[in-house]
Amino acid sequence: MSLIVQARNIERIYGSGNNAVQALSDINLTVQQNQLVALKGRSGSGKTTLLNIIGALDYPTNGSVIFGGVDILTLSEKERILHRKENIGFIFQSFGLVPLMTVEENVEFGLRIAGVPKQEWTKRINESIDLVQLSKRAKHRPFELSGGEQQRCAIARAIATRPKLILADEPTGELDTKTAFHVMKVFRELVASKQTTIIMTTHDPAMMEITDHVYALEDGKIVEKEESSIT
Ligand SMILES: Nc1ncnc2c1ncn2[C@@H]1O[C@H](COP(=O)(O)OP(=O)(O)OP(=O)(O)O)[C@@H](O)[C@H]1O
């Protein structure tokens, strides 16, 4: 097994002076390739901030993030954009779907941005939409979908590009229990087939059970790392 992500001594302070908020401090975390890892913690404990930093969407105040052996803080802005495009799939709470595009067009848009060859598109679109059980809604636009369906569309878009790493902020938060378990099963299959590594946040202990490791965050610090019973 080899390391895909290593966060070293991460600190993130928002603002300055009296308004400074210490969102993260002394974060050390290592994630092996083809694992499914969860971050848990109360609201405001720093989970999203950490995902943003690992995903090269934000800079830590101190510390470094190593991705596949490269310190991403040494990359230029252009290289960071390319790194995100080529290596990372994001499933975030705002979903980031394009309102005027149907489910399949949104997934296609993700493939186009990631630079996946055009001849692959149809297969990948059908496969990923089918995996999240959204085929019946493939021709619908986001405003015609429920919150959970929009979330599954965002998941389909992220998995279609087969990124090395998927960062998912509460990916099952909008889903009913049955659908949430189905999505976790899809995540496990992707990880088992060695297609990807997934770091997700969740509040749900039942979802944590399905992961390889759970990191617990409290006030911006990792307080425990649990091995899941599944592996
Ligand atoms: N842009 C910002 N400016 C100032 N403070 C911020 C900013 N973003 C987050 N914070 C603060 O940083 C801390 C960590 O926030 P973060 O969103 O990472 O928590 P979280 O664990 O993801 O919470 P939730 O489960 O509610 O999404 C919180 O105290 C939050 O108020």
The ligand as a Tripos MOL2 file, in Angstrom:
@<TRIPOS>MOLECULE
LIG
   31    33     1     0     0
SMALL
NO_CHARGES

@<TRIPOS>ATOM
      1 N1        -14.2440   31.7290    5.8660 N.pl3     1 LIG1
      2 C1        -14.2230   31.6640    7.1910 C.ar      1 LIG1
      3 N2        -13.9200   32.7520    7.9400 N.ar      1 LIG1
      4 C2        -13.8740   32.6820    9.2920 C.ar      1 LIG1
      5 N3        -14.1010   31.5640   10.0060 N.ar      1 LIG1
      6 C3        -14.4090   30.4550    9.2960 C.ar      1 LIG1
      7 C4        -14.4870   30.4300    7.8750 C.ar      1 LIG1
      8 N4        -14.8050   29.1800    7.4690 N.ar      1 LIG1
      9 C5        -14.9320   28.4480    8.5920 C.ar      1 LIG1
     10 N5        -14.7020   29.1980    9.6920 N.ar      1 LIG1
     11 C6        -14.6830   28.7420   11.1000 C.3       1 LIG1
     12 O1        -13.7400   27.6970   11.2040 O.3       1 LIG1
     13 C7        -14.2230   26.6560   12.0550 C.3       1 LIG1
     14 C8        -14.2510   25.3310   11.3220 C.3       1 LIG1
     15 O2        -15.2580   25.3800   10.2970 O.3       1 LIG1
     16 P1        -15.5680   24.1670    9.3150 P.3       1 LIG1
     17 O3        -16.5460   24.6510    8.3050 O.co2     1 LIG1
     18 O4        -14.2890   23.6180    8.8220 O.co2     1 LIG1
     19 O5        -16.2520   23.1290   10.3110 O.3       1 LIG1
     20 P2        -17.0340   21.7580    9.9930 P.3       1 LIG1
     21 O6        -16.5050   20.7590   10.9800 O.co2     1 LIG1
     22 O7        -16.9250   21.4200    8.5580 O.co2     1 LIG1
     23 O8        -18.5240   22.1440   10.3460 O.3       1 LIG1
     24 P3        -19.9260   21.6020    9.7360 P.3       1 LIG1
     25 O9        -20.0820   20.1720   10.2060 O.co2     1 LIG1
     26 O10       -20.9260   22.5330   10.3610 O.co2     1 LIG1
     27 O11       -19.8500   21.7350    8.2440 O.co2     1 LIG1
     28 C9        -15.5910   27.1380   12.5670 C.3       1 LIG1
     29 O12       -15.3920   27.7510   13.8090 O.3       1 LIG1
     30 C10       -16.0170   28.1420   11.5280 C.3       1 LIG1
     31 O13       -16.8690   29.1260   12.0830 O.3       1 LIG1
@<TRIPOS>BOND
     1     1     2 1
     2     2     3 ar
     3     2     7 ar
     4     3     4 ar
     5     4     5 ar
     6     5     6 ar
     7     6     7 ar
     8     6    10 ar
     9     7     8 ar
    10     8     9 ar
    11     9    10 ar
    12    10    11 1
    13    11    12 1
    14    11    30 1
    15    12    13 1
    16    13    14 1
    17    13    28 1
    18    14    15 1
    19    15    16 1
    20    16    17 2
    21    16    18 1
    22    16    19 1
    23    19    20 1
    24    20    21 2
    25    20    22 1
    26    20    23 1
    27    23    24 1
    28    24    25 2
    29    24    26 1
    30    24    27 1
    31    28    29 1
    32    28    30 1
    33    30    31 1
@<TRIPOS>SUBSTRUCTURE
     1 LIG1         1 GROUP 0 **** ****
